[in-house]
Amino acid sequence: MAKLLLVIDMQNDFIDGALGTKEAKAIVPQVADKVQRALADGKEVWFTQDTHHSNYLDTQEGKWLPVPHCLEGTHGWEICRALQPYLACADCVKKETFGAAALADRLRLRQDIAGIELCGLCTD
């Protein structure tokens, strides 16, 4: 049975960009260490990417949070530099809505996952 580490939204816009905070910056080294340990222990690692488009302000979320962020293809959308070396060993899942429907769908397909650990930002 597989064990999975989900690294949630460790993207530039949530760390030091449009919605960044000093607290988000502070956890980057610990998240990088956790990913490195998980891979060394044979765990699967998936990164999620909050993903929006140029019409963001016209969406339901954009009306609630009128701060354009994580626009696909921009620097703010990318996983932070400290975690990029691990992307080649991991899977990425785009989250285009609240609730991460695409992530839930992928998890439902994996009957072999014995445990899931979360780390990162916007984990609610």
N, C-alpha and C positions, 0 to 999 in steps of 0.2 A: 504494500500500500504506500502511496506517495504522500509526502508531506509537502505543503505548499507555503511559501512566504509571499504574501501580497504586499507590494510596495505601492502605496496609494499616493498618487498625484504629486510626486516629488519633481515638480516642474518649476522652471525659472519664474513664471508669473506668481506662483504661490510662495516662493522663497525670497526673491529680491526684486520682483517685478511689480505688476499692477496691484496684486493683493498680498505682497510679501510682508513678512514681519521679522523682527529680530529673533523671535522664538523659532520660527521656521529655519532661519539661517543656522541657529545653534544646533539643531538636530541632525544636520547633514552628515557630519562625521560619524555619528552613532548609527545612522541608517546605512551608510556605506559599510561599516564594520559588520552590521547584522547581515547584509546581503552577502558579503564575502564569507562569513561563517556558514551561512545557509548553503551556499554553493559548495563549500568545502565538505559539508556534512551530507551532500547528495540530495538536498532538497530542491524542488522546483522553485523558481522565482518568476513571478509575473509582476510587471509594472503596469499600473493604470495611468492613462493620460486623459485628463479632463480635456474635451475636444469641442471647440466651438468654431463658428464660421463668421463671415463678414456680416451676416444678418443678426448677429447675437443680440443687439439691443431691441430687436423686434420680437424676440422669443419670450416665452413666459418667464424664464430665468432672468433674461436681460431686463425685463420690466421690474423684477423684484430686486435684482442686483445690477444696477446700471453702470457696471465697470467692465468694459471689454477686457477679456483675459483668455489665455490659452487658445488663441486663434490658430487653427491648424496651419502648420508650415512656418510659423513665426518662432523667433528665439524664445519668447515666453511660453510657448507650447512644449518646447523640448524638455526632456528629462535633464536635470542639472548636471553640470560637467563632472562632478565627483562620482556620479553613478553611471555615467556613460560607458566606462570600460566594461560594465557588467551586462550591458544590453545584448551583446553577442551571445551570452549564455542564458538569456531570459526570454520571456514572451511579453509582448505589449498588448494591452487591451484598451481600445479607445472607449471613453465614457462620454456619450453625447447628450445624456439626460441625467437629471437627478435620479438616484436609485440605481444607476449603473446596470440597466437591463442587459446589455451585451455581456457584462461580466457574469451576471447571474445565469444567463443562458449557457455560457461556457462551463461554468461550474456544474450545472445540472448534467452536462454530458460526461463528466468525469466521475464515474462511480468508484474509481480507485483512489480517491483522495481521502486519506485517513485523518488529516488535521490541517487546519489553516491558521496561520499567524499573520496578523496585520501590523504594518508599521507605516510611517509616513505622515502625510498631511490630509486634511479633509476626510478623515476616516469615518465620520458619521454618515 
